[in-house]
Amino acid sequence: MKTFEIPEFYRSPLITQLKSYQKTNDPRKRDMSPTYIDFGPVGFYIARHFGFCYGVENAIEISFKAVNENPGKRIYLLSQMIHNPDVNKDLTDNGVQFLQDTNGKQLISFDELTPNDVVIIPAFGATLQVEELLQQKGIEVQKYNTTCPFVERVWKKSEQIGKENYTIIIHGKYTHEETRATFSRSAKSAQAIVVKDLAEAKKLSGYITGNKNAELFYEEFKGKYSEGFDISKHLQNVGVINQTTMLATETQEIAEHFKQVMIAKYGAENTKQHFADTRDTLCYATNENQDATYGLLKTDADLAVVVGGYNSSNTSHLVELLEQKFSTYFISSEKEIETKNLIHHFDYPHQKRIQTENFIPKKDKVNIILTSGASCPDAVVERVLNKLLSFFTTAKTKEEALSFMKTTL
């Protein structure tokens, strides 16, 4: 796989050594159990797969290239390049300005742009409408386009099934940049609709089966379907694609749900006519991060710490999984760990920042799960580990602990 030139300050000597150890012991990633590092009074279960993915490293490389190649020019990001506060701050510290926020709200008017300006397309991509607008302004859109290749693969699949007369159901968060970009492309080749979860998918299937009043559809899914959507015509043949950072198992559940609905309505012999197979749109990095999290769920840890941006979709799903078993703390950096007895963290279900006292249990041996989302630098993960480690004064040094690393379930 291609290697990228990203700033060295995103790297971590500890994590680099750990990942090298994991790769040597399991080069094909067949074992998703974590690596255990024993520091004596505290031990860490480190996920088998975490941190920067291919798409994120590609976006970082291109973004800093844009900065270095254009001294004196105005450089803009369409919106946050990735959902990580440290990386976005590094870019703004280098003079890059955001044109929009993550919900598409305009921060700087497009009217201010000139052909001499540089605009970076974020890893999530951009809507067709925005791309066309930028091109009309004389902006060279493709020069610094950091759209993730796996997002583009979803777009190609949506175009393919759209041309085959399938309506495109997008599993995603409607306001997310990637989903908005995917929706705009899907709606170009076919009718499209967004469902955020399995519960919403089941609501939509009620209109397919005729169990729900058709008139309710346009209110229940207001703002989530393409122009001209007619449920009497456009729910007969469907295919499911996803926002690549969604929970993969839920995307699969949603797809299977619609498949079974179509079988029940049209018969198993007509499945291919009414349901498109789109399993290859799932992102490998999202899958691996989530599979590695299932590996963490098999441990006997006392708590879990997940590091990443609060608005990072892929990170939030790791939190959701770990919360099923452990007290889980979603933080953006080590700065939120104030003391051994106080941590500030993000309550994802309620979308607010909270604090918890005595989050580290008082016992002779504490085991902590540590992982991060696909947009979190390894250096931040190491700083979090260092901060937690500093609370255990009799702990082994990192050099001593790393020499005894072992993989465990």
Backbone hydrogen bonds in HBPLUS format (Angstrom, degrees):
<---DONOR---> <-ACCEPTOR-->    atom                        ^
c    i                          cat <-CA-CA->   ^        H-A-AA   ^      H-
h    n   atom  resd res      DA  || num        DHA   H-A  angle D-A-AA Bond
n    s   type  num  typ     dist DA aas  dist angle  dist       angle   num
A0010-TYR N   A0007-PRO O   3.08 MM   3  5.89 167.5  2.09 121.8 125.4     1
A0011-ARG N   A0008-GLU O   2.90 MM   3  5.33 154.7  1.96 113.4 121.7     2
A0379-ALA N   A0010-TYR O   3.11 MM 369  5.21 151.5  2.20 133.3 131.6     3
A0016-THR N   A0012-SER O   2.81 MM   4  5.81 160.8  1.85 154.5 160.6     4
A0017-GLN N   A0013-PRO O   3.06 MM   4  6.16 157.6  2.11 141.3 146.9     5
A0018-LEU N   A0014-LEU O   2.92 MM   4  6.18 155.3  1.98 146.9 154.6     6
A0019-LYS N   A0015-ILE O   2.79 MM   4  5.96 169.1  1.80 156.9 158.7     7
A0020-SER N   A0016-THR O   2.98 MM   4  6.08 149.4  2.07 141.4 150.1     8
A0021-TYR N   A0017-GLN O   2.96 MM   4  6.18 151.3  2.05 143.0 150.6     9
A0022-GLN N   A0018-LEU O   2.90 MM   4  6.25 157.4  1.95 151.3 157.6    10
A0023-LYS N   A0019-LYS O   2.86 MM   4  6.00 158.3  1.91 144.9 150.9    11
A0024-THR N   A0020-SER O   2.96 MM   4  6.10 156.7  2.01 145.9 151.8    12
A0025-ASN N   A0021-TYR O   3.10 MM   4  6.28 158.6  2.15 148.0 153.1    13
A0026-ASP N   A0022-GLN O   2.85 MM   4  5.89 136.6  2.04 143.7 155.8    14
A0029-LYS N   A0026-ASP O   3.14 MM   3  5.37 167.1  2.15 116.6 119.4    15
A0408-THR N   A0034-PRO O   3.44 MM 374  6.42 159.1  2.48 158.3 163.9    16
A0035-THR N   A0046-ILE O   2.92 MM  11  5.17 157.5  1.97 153.0 153.1    17
A0046-ILE N   A0035-THR O   2.76 MM  11  5.17 171.2  1.77 162.2 160.2    18
A0036-TYR N   A0406-LYS O   2.99 MM 370  5.72 165.0  2.01 158.6 161.7    19
A0406-LYS N   A0036-TYR O   3.43 MM 370  5.72 171.3  2.44 156.5 159.0    20
A0037-ILE N   A0044-PHE O   2.89 MM   7  5.22 160.7  1.92 148.6 154.8    21
A0044-PHE N   A0037-ILE O   2.89 MM   7  5.22 159.6  1.93 145.5 151.1    22
A0039-PHE N   A0042-VAL O   2.87 MM   3  5.35 146.3  1.98 149.2 159.6    23
A0396-LYS N   A0039-PHE O   2.88 MM 357  4.86 160.8  1.92 129.0 135.6    24
A0366-VAL N   A0041-PRO O   3.01 MM 325  6.35 163.3  2.04 143.9 146.9    25
A0043-GLY N   A0366-VAL O   2.86 MM 323  6.34 152.3  1.93 155.7 162.8    26
A0368-ILE N   A0043-GLY O   2.83 MM 325  6.21 165.2  1.85 160.1 162.6    27
A0045-TYR N   A0368-ILE O   2.83 MM 323  6.09 156.3  1.89 139.8 147.5    28
A0370-LEU N   A0045-TYR O   2.91 MM 325  6.10 160.5  1.95 161.3 157.2    29
A0047-ALA N   A0370-LEU O   3.39 MM 323  6.68 159.9  2.44 157.8 160.7    30
A0057-GLU N   A0053-CYS O   3.03 MM   4  6.30 171.0  2.04 161.0 163.0    31
A0058-ASN N   A0054-TYR O   2.95 MM   4  6.10 158.3  2.00 151.7 158.4    32
A0059-ALA N   A0055-GLY O   3.02 MM   4  6.17 153.0  2.10 137.8 144.9    33
A0060-ILE N   A0056-VAL O   2.89 MM   4  6.18 158.7  1.94 154.8 160.3    34
A0061-GLU N   A0057-GLU O   2.96 MM   4  6.09 166.2  1.98 149.9 153.7    35
A0062-ILE N   A0058-ASN O   3.09 MM   4  6.28 168.5  2.10 150.6 153.4    36
A0063-SER N   A0059-ALA O   2.95 MM   4  6.03 157.8  2.00 146.3 152.9    37
A0064-PHE N   A0060-ILE O   3.04 MM   4  6.20 171.2  2.05 157.1 158.3    38
A0065-LYS N   A0061-GLU O   3.00 MM   4  6.09 143.7  2.13 141.0 152.0    39
A0066-ALA N   A0062-ILE O   2.91 MM   4  6.19 147.9  2.02 144.7 152.7    40
A0067-VAL N   A0063-SER O   3.15 MM   4  6.52 150.9  2.24 142.6 150.0    41
A0068-ASN N   A0064-PHE O   2.95 MM   4  6.18 164.6  1.98 148.0 151.6    42
A0069-GLU N   A0065-LYS O   2.89 MM   4  5.96 148.4  1.99 149.3 157.3    43
A0073-LYS N   A0070-ASN O   3.19 MM   3  5.57 162.3  2.22 126.1 130.5    44
A0118-VAL N   A0074-ARG O   2.97 MM  44  6.26 169.5  1.98 166.3 169.0    45
A0097-GLN N   A0075-ILE O   3.06 MM  22  6.51 157.0  2.12 145.2 151.3    46
A0076-TYR N   A0118-VAL O   2.75 MM  42  6.05 161.3  1.78 154.4 160.8    47
A0120-ILE N   A0076-TYR O   2.72 MM  44  6.10 163.5  1.74 156.1 161.0    48
A0077-LEU N   A0097-GLN O   2.71 MM  20  5.98 157.8  1.76 153.8 158.2    49
A0099-LEU N   A0077-LEU O   2.81 MM  22  6.10 158.1  1.86 169.7 171.8    50
A0078-LEU N   A0120-ILE O   3.03 MM  42  6.16 164.6  2.05 170.9 166.0    51
A0100-GLN N   A0078-LEU O   2.91 MM  22  5.86 126.5  2.20 133.1 148.3    52
A0123-ALA N   A0081-MET O   3.18 MM  42  5.95 158.3  2.23 146.2 149.7    53
A0088-ASN N   A0084-ASN O   3.12 MM   4  6.27 169.8  2.13 159.3 162.5    54
A0089-LYS N   A0085-PRO O   2.94 MM   4  5.97 149.5  2.04 139.7 148.2    55
A0090-ASP N   A0086-ASP O   2.94 MM   4  6.18 153.7  2.01 146.2 153.5    56
A0091-LEU N   A0087-VAL O   3.18 MM   4  6.49 150.0  2.27 145.2 152.3    57
A0092-THR N   A0088-ASN O   2.99 MM   4  6.32 159.7  2.03 147.5 153.0    58
A0093-ASP N   A0089-LYS O   2.77 MM   4  5.91 153.2  1.84 152.8 160.3    59
A0094-ASN N   A0091-LEU O   3.01 MM   3  5.06 138.3  2.19  96.5 109.0    60
A0096-VAL N   A0091-LEU O   3.09 MM   5  5.54 157.9  2.14 145.7 139.2    61
A0095-GLY N   A0092-THR O   2.94 MM   3  5.00 154.0  2.00 110.2 111.4    62
A0107-LEU N   A0099-LEU O   2.71 MM   8  5.21 170.1  1.72 142.0 142.6    63
A0108-ILE N   A0099-LEU O   3.13 MM   9  4.83 159.3  2.18 129.5 127.9    64
A0101-ASP N   A0105-LYS O   2.92 MM   4  5.39 147.7  2.03 142.8 153.1    65
A0104-GLY N   A0101-ASP O   3.04 MM   3  5.42 165.3  2.06 117.8 120.5    66
A0112-GLU N   A0109-SER O   3.10 MM   3  5.75 163.3  2.13 115.1 119.7    67
A0113-LEU N   A0110-PHE O   3.06 MM   3  5.49 160.7  2.10 113.1 119.1    68
A0117-ASP N   A0114-THR O   2.98 MM   3  5.52 166.8  2.00 120.6 125.0    69
A0121-ILE N   A0144-TYR O   3.09 MM  23  6.47 153.7  2.16 140.7 149.0    70
A0146-THR N   A0121-ILE O   2.95 MM  25  5.60 158.2  2.00 138.6 144.0    71
A0125-GLY N   A0122-PRO O   2.95 MM   3  5.49 158.9  2.00 116.7 123.5    72
A0148-CYS N   A0123-ALA O   2.91 MM  25  5.02 168.1  1.93 134.7 130.8    73
A0131-GLU N   A0127-THR O   3.06 MM   4  6.35 167.2  2.08 154.3 157.9    74
A0132-GLU N   A0128-LEU O   2.93 MM   4  6.09 161.6  1.96 150.2 154.9    75
A0133-LEU N   A0129-GLN O   3.03 MM   4  6.22 152.5  2.11 140.1 147.9    76
A0134-LEU N   A0130-VAL O   2.93 MM   4  6.20 160.9  1.97 155.6 159.8    77
A0135-GLN N   A0131-GLU O   2.99 MM   4  6.23 158.4  2.03 148.8 154.9    78
A0136-GLN N   A0132-GLU O   2.96 MM   4  6.19 151.5  2.04 146.0 153.5    79
A0137-LYS N   A0133-LEU O   3.13 MM   4  6.45 132.0  2.37 136.9 149.6    80
A0137-LYS N   A0134-LEU O   3.01 MM   3  5.00 130.3  2.26  94.7 108.7    81
A0139-ILE N   A0134-LEU O   3.03 MM   5  5.40 162.0  2.07 152.6 147.2    82
A0138-GLY N   A0135-GLN O   2.90 MM   3  5.02 155.7  1.96 104.3 111.8    83
A0141-VAL N   A0139-ILE O   3.03 MM   2  5.63 116.1  2.46 111.4  94.7    84
A0151-VAL N   A0148-CYS O   3.01 MM   3  5.22 133.6  2.23 104.8 117.4    85
A0152-GLU N   A0148-CYS O   3.08 MM   4  6.48 158.3  2.13 153.0 159.3    86
A0153-ARG N   A0149-PRO O   2.97 MM   4  6.20 137.9  2.15 134.2 145.5    87
A0154-VAL N   A0150-PHE O   3.35 MM   4  6.56 144.2  2.49 129.6 136.8    88
A0154-VAL N   A0151-VAL O   3.05 MM   3  5.20 123.0  2.39  98.7 112.6    89
A0155-TRP N   A0151-VAL O   3.11 MM   4  6.55 153.6  2.19 147.1 154.5    90
A0156-LYS N   A0152-GLU O   2.98 MM   4  6.31 153.7  2.05 148.4 154.8    91
A0157-LYS N   A0153-ARG O   3.04 MM   4  6.29 154.3  2.10 143.9 150.8    92
A0158-SER N   A0154-VAL O   2.89 MM   4  6.16 157.1  1.94 152.3 158.7    93
A0159-GLU N   A0155-TRP O   2.96 MM   4  6.21 154.7  2.03 146.9 153.7    94
A0160-GLN N   A0156-LYS O   2.94 MM   4  6.15 154.9  2.00 144.2 151.3    95
A0161-ILE N   A0157-LYS O   2.97 MM   4  6.23 172.3  1.98 159.3 159.0    96
A0162-GLY N   A0158-SER O   2.90 MM   4  5.84 144.7  2.03 138.2 148.9    97
A0163-LYS N   A0159-GLU O   3.04 MM   4  6.20 154.5  2.11 145.4 150.3    98
A0166-TYR N   A0161-ILE O   3.05 MM   5  5.60 156.6  2.11 153.2 154.0    99
A0165-ASN N   A0162-GLY O   3.05 MM   3  5.26 151.2  2.13 111.7 113.0   100
A0167-THR N   A0237-ASN O   2.77 MM  70  6.02 175.6  1.78 145.3 144.0   101
A0239-GLY N   A0167-THR O   2.97 MM  72  6.30 141.6  2.12 165.7 167.0   102
A0168-ILE N   A0191-GLN O   2.91 MM  23  6.28 165.2  1.93 159.1 156.1   103
A0193-ILE N   A0168-ILE O   2.95 MM  25  6.43 148.6  2.05 164.3 168.4   104
A0169-ILE N   A0239-GLY O   2.84 MM  70  5.98 178.9  1.84 168.7 169.1   105
A0241-ILE N   A0169-ILE O   2.95 MM  72  6.29 158.8  1.99 157.5 163.9   106
A0170-ILE N   A0193-ILE O   2.79 MM  23  6.11 168.5  1.80 160.4 164.5   107
A0195-VAL N   A0170-ILE O   2.88 MM  25  6.14 161.6  1.92 152.1 156.3   108
A0171-HIS N   A0241-ILE O   2.86 MM  70  6.26 167.2  1.87 151.2 153.4   109
A0243-GLN N   A0171-HIS O   2.83 MM  72  6.10 162.1  1.86 157.5 153.4   110
A0172-GLY N   A0195-VAL O   3.03 MM  23  6.22 150.6  2.12 140.8 149.6   111
A0176-HIS N   A0173-LYS O   2.87 MM   3  5.41 156.0  1.93 121.8 129.8   112
A0180-ARG N   A0176-HIS O   2.97 MM   4  6.25 163.0  2.00 160.6 165.7   113
A0181-ALA N   A0177-GLU O   3.00 MM   4  6.23 157.0  2.05 149.4 155.6   114
A0182-THR N   A0178-GLU O   2.84 MM   4  6.08 161.5  1.87 153.8 159.2   115
A0183-PHE N   A0179-THR O   2.78 MM   4  5.88 159.9  1.82 151.2 156.9   116
A0184-SER N   A0180-ARG O   3.08 MM   4  6.24 157.6  2.13 143.4 148.6   117
A0185-ARG N   A0181-ALA O   3.29 MM   4  6.56 151.2  2.38 143.3 150.1   118
A0186-SER N   A0182-THR O   2.85 MM   4  6.04 159.7  1.89 153.0 159.6   119
A0187-ALA N   A0183-PHE O   2.86 MM   4  5.93 164.1  1.88 153.6 157.4   120
A0188-LYS N   A0185-ARG O   3.17 MM   3  5.20 144.5  2.30  96.5 106.9   121
A0189-SER N   A0186-SER O   3.15 MM   3  5.68 135.3  2.36 109.4 119.2   122
A0190-ALA N   A0186-SER O   2.98 MM   4  6.03 137.8  2.16 151.5 164.5   123
A0226-SER N   A0192-ALA O   2.91 MM  34  5.36 144.1  2.04 160.1 159.6   124
A0194-VAL N   A0224-LYS O   2.95 MM  30  5.40 145.6  2.07 146.7 157.4   125
A0201-ALA N   A0197-ASP O   2.99 MM   4  6.28 148.0  2.09 144.8 154.8   126
A0202-LYS N   A0198-LEU O   2.91 MM   4  6.20 150.7  2.00 149.9 156.7   127
A0203-LYS N   A0199-ALA O   3.18 MM   4  6.51 143.7  2.32 137.8 147.3   128
A0204-LEU N   A0200-GLU O   3.02 MM   4  6.34 155.0  2.08 146.0 152.2   129
A0205-SER N   A0201-ALA O   2.92 MM   4  6.23 152.8  2.00 147.3 155.1   130
A0206-GLY N   A0203-LYS O   3.19 MM   3  5.36 140.2  2.36  98.3 109.2   131
A0207-TYR N   A0204-LEU O   2.99 MM   3  5.62 150.5  2.07 115.8 123.4   132
A0208-ILE N   A0205-SER O   3.05 MM   3  4.90 126.0  2.35  91.2 105.9   133
A0209-THR N   A0205-SER O   3.02 MM   4  6.33 159.7  2.07 154.5 158.0   134
A0210-GLY N   A0206-GLY O   3.18 MM   4  6.02 125.0  2.49 123.0 135.8   135
A0211-ASN N   A0206-GLY O   2.94 MM   5  5.12 121.2  2.30 149.3 161.6   136
A0212-LYS N   A0206-GLY O   3.14 MM   6  5.27 133.2  2.37 134.3 126.8   137
A0216-LEU N   A0213-ASN O   2.96 MM   3  5.70 154.6  2.02 123.1 129.9   138
A0217-PHE N   A0214-ALA O   3.18 MM   3  5.57 147.7  2.29 109.0 117.4   139
A0219-GLU N   A0216-LEU O   3.18 MM   3  5.59 142.1  2.33 109.7 119.9   140
A0220-GLU N   A0216-LEU O   2.91 MM   4  6.05 170.5  1.92 163.4 166.6   141
A0221-PHE N   A0217-PHE O   2.88 MM   4  5.90 160.1  1.92 160.6 163.5   142
A0222-LYS N   A0219-GLU O   3.34 MM   3  4.92 165.0  2.37 102.8 101.9   143
A0224-LYS N   A0221-PHE O   2.96 MM   3  5.42 154.7  2.02 142.7 141.1   144
A0229-PHE N   A0226-SER O   3.23 MM   3  5.76 141.0  2.39 142.1 138.6   145
A0233-LYS N   A0230-ASP O   2.94 MM   3  5.53 154.4  2.00 117.5 125.4   146
A0234-HIS N   A0230-ASP O   2.70 MM   4  5.60 177.4  1.70 170.8 170.9   147
A0238-VAL N   A0274-HIS O   2.95 MM  36  6.13 161.8  1.98 140.9 138.0   148
A0276-ALA N   A0238-VAL O   2.96 MM  38  6.33 154.5  2.03 143.7 150.6   149
A0246-MET N   A0243-GLN O   3.01 MM   3  5.78 165.0  2.04 135.5 135.1   150
A0250-GLU N   A0247-LEU O   3.01 MM   3  5.42 127.0  2.30 105.9 119.5   151
A0251-THR N   A0247-LEU O   3.10 MM   4  6.51 155.2  2.17 153.2 160.7   152
A0252-GLN N   A0248-ALA O   2.99 MM   4  6.28 159.6  2.03 152.0 157.4   153
A0253-GLU N   A0249-THR O   2.92 MM   4  6.13 147.2  2.03 136.8 146.3   154
A0254-ILE N   A0250-GLU O   2.82 MM   4  6.05 158.0  1.86 152.0 157.3   155
A0255-ALA N   A0251-THR O   2.92 MM   4  6.16 163.7  1.95 150.6 155.0   156
A0256-GLU N   A0252-GLN O   2.91 MM   4  6.06 162.1  1.95 146.6 151.8   157
A0257-HIS N   A0253-GLU O   2.85 MM   4  6.01 149.4  1.94 143.1 152.0   158
A0258-PHE N   A0254-ILE O   3.05 MM   4  6.38 164.5  2.08 155.0 156.8   159
A0259-LYS N   A0255-ALA O   2.96 MM   4  6.18 153.1  2.04 146.7 155.1   160
A0260-GLN N   A0256-GLU O   2.96 MM   4  6.18 159.7  2.00 149.6 153.8   161
A0261-VAL N   A0257-HIS O   2.99 MM   4  6.27 149.8  2.08 146.3 155.4   162
A0262-MET N   A0258-PHE O   2.96 MM   4  6.18 157.9  2.01 148.4 153.4   163
A0263-ILE N   A0259-LYS O   2.94 MM   4  6.23 152.4  2.02 146.9 155.1   164
A0264-ALA N   A0260-GLN O   2.92 MM   4  6.08 160.4  1.96 145.4 150.5   165
A0265-LYS N   A0261-VAL O   3.02 MM   4  6.23 144.9  2.15 140.9 150.5   166
A0266-TYR N   A0262-MET O   2.76 MM   4  5.74 166.8  1.77 152.9 157.0   167
A0267-GLY N   A0263-ILE O   2.72 MM   4  4.58 142.2  1.86 125.7 132.9   168
A0270-ASN N   A0267-GLY O   3.03 MM   3  5.59 158.5  2.07 115.5 122.3   169
A0271-THR N   A0268-ALA O   3.21 MM   3  5.21 164.8  2.24 113.2 112.4   170
A0273-GLN N   A0270-ASN O   3.16 MM   3  5.47 128.3  2.44 104.6 117.8   171
A0274-HIS N   A0271-THR O   2.98 MM   3  5.40 131.1  2.23 107.6 120.3   172
A0275-PHE N   A0271-THR O   2.74 MM   4  5.70 133.5  1.96 159.8 175.1   173
A0281-THR N   A0278-THR O   3.21 MM   3  6.05 152.3  2.29 129.5 129.2   174
A0287-ASN N   A0283-CYS O   3.01 MM   4  6.19 162.3  2.04 150.7 156.1   175
A0288-GLU N   A0284-TYR O   2.85 MM   4  6.07 161.7  1.88 151.5 156.3   176
A0289-ASN N   A0285-ALA O   2.89 MM   4  6.05 164.1  1.92 151.4 155.7   177
A0290-GLN N   A0286-THR O   3.02 MM   4  6.16 159.2  2.07 146.4 152.3   178
A0291-ASP N   A0287-ASN O   2.76 MM   4  5.98 157.9  1.81 152.5 159.6   179
A0292-ALA N   A0288-GLU O   2.86 MM   4  5.95 157.3  1.91 146.7 152.9   180
A0293-THR N   A0289-ASN O   3.06 MM   4  6.27 136.5  2.25 134.0 145.6   181
A0293-THR N   A0290-GLN O   3.09 MM   3  4.93 123.0  2.43  90.0 105.0   182
A0294-TYR N   A0290-GLN O   3.04 MM   4  6.44 146.0  2.16 145.3 153.9   183
A0295-GLY N   A0291-ASP O   3.14 MM   4  6.53 142.9  2.29 138.7 149.0   184
A0296-LEU N   A0292-ALA O   3.08 MM   4  6.49 140.0  2.25 136.5 147.0   185
A0296-LEU N   A0293-THR O   3.03 MM   3  4.88 118.6  2.43  90.7 106.0   186
A0297-LEU N   A0293-THR O   3.05 MM   4  6.41 141.5  2.21 143.6 153.8   187
A0298-LYS N   A0295-GLY O   3.21 MM   3  5.55 156.8  2.27 105.7 112.6   188
A0299-THR N   A0296-LEU O   3.08 MM   3  5.57 168.7  2.09 118.9 121.8   189
A0302-ASP N   A0367-ASN O   2.76 MM  65  5.39 168.1  1.77 144.5 148.3   190
A0369-ILE N   A0303-LEU O   2.94 MM  66  6.26 170.4  1.95 151.5 154.6   191
A0304-ALA N   A0327-SER O   2.91 MM  23  6.20 159.4  1.96 156.4 156.7   192
A0329-TYR N   A0304-ALA O   2.84 MM  25  6.21 157.3  1.89 149.5 156.0   193
A0305-VAL N   A0369-ILE O   2.85 MM  64  5.95 155.2  1.91 141.4 148.5   194
A0371-THR N   A0305-VAL O   3.20 MM  66  6.65 155.2  2.26 161.7 167.6   195
A0306-VAL N   A0329-TYR O   2.91 MM  23  6.14 164.0  1.94 146.8 151.6   196
A0331-ILE N   A0306-VAL O   2.93 MM  25  6.28 159.9  1.97 165.0 171.5   197
A0307-VAL N   A0371-THR O   3.00 MM  64  6.41 156.9  2.06 139.6 146.2   198
A0373-GLY N   A0307-VAL O   3.11 MM  66  6.56 148.7  2.21 163.6 167.7   199
A0308-GLY N   A0331-ILE O   2.92 MM  23  6.35 152.3  2.00 148.0 157.0   200
A0312-SER N   A0309-GLY O   2.99 MM   3  5.13 157.8  2.04 115.7 116.4   201
A0316-SER N   A0312-SER O   3.06 MM   4  6.26 156.1  2.12 148.3 154.9   202
A0317-HIS N   A0313-SER O   3.28 MM   4  6.59 145.6  2.40 148.8 156.8   203
A0318-LEU N   A0315-THR O   3.06 MM   3  5.23 127.8  2.34 100.7 114.3   204
A0319-VAL N   A0315-THR O   3.14 MM   4  6.53 154.0  2.21 150.2 157.4   205
A0320-GLU N   A0316-SER O   2.96 MM   4  6.28 156.1  2.02 145.1 151.4   206
A0321-LEU N   A0317-HIS O   3.10 MM   4  6.28 154.5  2.17 140.6 146.2   207
A0322-LEU N   A0318-LEU O   3.04 MM   4  6.28 168.9  2.05 152.3 154.9   208
A0323-GLU N   A0319-VAL O   2.89 MM   4  5.99 151.8  1.97 154.7 162.3   209
A0324-GLN N   A0321-LEU O   3.19 MM   3  5.66 156.5  2.24 108.7 115.8   210
A0325-LYS N   A0322-LEU O   3.10 MM   3  5.88 162.3  2.13 120.5 124.7   211
A0326-PHE N   A0322-LEU O   2.92 MM   4  5.90 174.9  1.92 168.5 167.6   212
A0346-PHE N   A0330-PHE O   2.85 MM  16  5.33 163.3  1.88 151.2 156.6   213
A0336-GLU N   A0333-SER O   3.31 MM   3  6.11 168.4  2.33 118.5 121.3   214
A0337-ILE N   A0334-GLU O   3.02 MM   3  5.53 164.0  2.04 116.5 121.8   215
A0344-HIS N   A0336-GLU O   2.77 MM   8  4.99 174.0  1.78 155.4 157.4   216
A0338-GLU N   A0342-LEU O   3.01 MM   4  5.55 122.0  2.36 138.3 154.2   217
A0339-THR N   A0342-LEU O   3.18 MM   3  5.07 167.1  2.20 137.5 141.2   218
A0342-LEU N   A0339-THR O   3.24 MM   3  5.07 164.6  2.27 100.1 104.7   219
A0358-ASN N   A0341-ASN O   2.67 MM  17  4.20 144.0  1.80 117.4 121.2   220
A0343-ILE N   A0356-THR O   3.03 MM  13  5.48 158.1  2.07 150.3 157.4   221
A0356-THR N   A0343-ILE O   2.88 MM  13  5.48 157.4  1.93 156.4 163.7   222
A0345-HIS N   A0354-ILE O   2.83 MM   9  5.53 163.5  1.85 152.7 158.3   223
A0354-ILE N   A0345-HIS O   2.75 MM   9  5.53 168.5  1.77 173.3 176.0   224
A0347-ASP N   A0352-LYS O   2.72 MM   5  5.33 166.1  1.74 166.3 165.8   225
A0351-GLN N   A0347-ASP O   2.76 MM   4  5.68 107.7  2.29 142.4 162.5   226
A0352-LYS N   A0347-ASP O   3.23 MM   5  5.33 157.2  2.29 132.9 138.6   227
A0351-GLN N   A0348-TYR O   3.06 MM   3  4.75 151.3  2.15  98.2 107.2   228
A0376-CYS N   A0373-GLY O   3.33 MM   3  5.58 163.8  2.35 116.1 115.5   229
A0380-VAL N   A0377-PRO O   3.11 MM   3  5.52 134.1  2.33 106.6 117.2   230
A0382-GLU N   A0378-ASP O   2.98 MM   4  6.35 158.6  2.03 156.5 161.9   231
A0383-ARG N   A0379-ALA O   3.05 MM   4  6.29 151.1  2.13 140.1 148.0   232
A0384-VAL N   A0380-VAL O   3.00 MM   4  6.28 148.3  2.10 146.5 154.8   233
A0385-LEU N   A0381-VAL O   2.98 MM   4  6.32 159.7  2.02 150.0 155.4   234
A0386-ASN N   A0382-GLU O   2.83 MM   4  6.09 161.2  1.87 151.4 156.7   235
A0387-LYS N   A0383-ARG O   2.97 MM   4  6.12 152.9  2.04 141.1 148.0   236
A0388-LEU N   A0384-VAL O   3.03 MM   4  6.30 165.5  2.05 155.3 158.2   237
A0389-LEU N   A0385-LEU O   2.82 MM   4  5.95 158.5  1.87 151.9 159.0   238
A0390-SER N   A0386-ASN O   2.95 MM   4  6.08 139.9  2.11 141.6 151.0   239
A0391-PHE N   A0388-LEU O   3.24 MM   3  5.74 158.3  2.29 110.4 116.5   240
A0392-PHE N   A0389-LEU O   3.06 MM   3  5.66 167.6  2.07 120.4 124.2   241
A0395-ALA N   A0392-PHE O   3.10 MM   3  5.51 161.8  2.13 121.0 122.1   242
A0401-ALA N   A0397-THR O   2.97 MM   4  6.23 165.9  1.99 154.7 158.7   243
A0402-LEU N   A0398-LYS O   2.85 MM   4  5.89 164.9  1.87 151.1 155.3   244
A0404-PHE N   A0401-ALA O   3.00 MM   3  5.46 154.6  2.07 110.5 118.5   245
A0405-MET N   A0402-LEU O   3.29 MM   3  5.10 165.8  2.32 106.0 105.1   246
